[in-house]
Amino acid sequence: MALFRIILLLFLSSCTAVLADVTVEYCSDNLTIPTTQMSANIDSLLAEVASATSKNRFSIATYGKGNDTVYGLGQCRGDVNSTDCSSCIQDAAQSIRTNCQNQTDARLWAENCVLRFAAINFFGKLDTNEVERIFNIDHPQHPSAFKKVVAALMSKISSEAIVPANNGFAKGKITSIPANVTLYGLAQCTMDISRNFCKECLNLAIGNIPKLCKDVKTVGCRVLYSSCYVRYEIYPFYYPLDA
């Protein structure tokens, strides 16, 4: 069975509340490390991915030979600066190895970056099998109007994310008088997948918001897939914060 860990998660009830930094880790208990050589390869892989991602904001890498080969991907959020990117991916590499130390399939979603390693080649493949969601327990004042605002904003930014020049990343906000809210949203795909896969992933994530995050009852939501994630809040959470 897969194991999800959500670290340092804080929900506050005020409409102006800000969620604490959240790290979600997935460790597959069904795929355990078979050899000491593969374990060593994972260590080397994560060091390589963390270093390359710190410099380039995105990286994929392969390490090892034969049955001991491992694959890794690191990517920073499209709007974070190089310092925050480096800090996030370096911390992620340490955390994922510590908390998923016996697994050959592990994934981590942090505020500013994502990281993954596996014993199978997942590069360029659409992966929406593993999903986690996080939502704010506050309720919108006008649920029906709020739902329409969520749909409009997420549709807009997902269409922008798949524009080639945007590298699978988009953010934006919308103000609605009927819903009495300014809503902020973000969408990002991993840069190894195609534009079509990115579109498919984002459409699936957004389409599942009502089921996974109960969007007519909550004012913040994140849907996390291995190939993409989407998020909306009633406060600015991306950079610059007043955008």
Secondary structure, DSSP 8 states (H G I E B T S, - for coil): -EEEEEES-----STT------EEEEEETTSB---HHHHHHHHHHHHHHHHHHHHHSEEEEEESSGGG-EEEEEEE-TT--HHHHHHHHHHHHHHHHHHTTTBSEEEEE-SSEEEEEESS--TT----SSEEEEEE----SSHHHHHHHHHHHHHHHHHHHTSGGGTTEEEEEEEETTTTEEEEEEEEE-TTS-HHHHHHHHHHHHHTHHHHH-TTT-SEEEEEESSEEEEEESS--SSSTT-
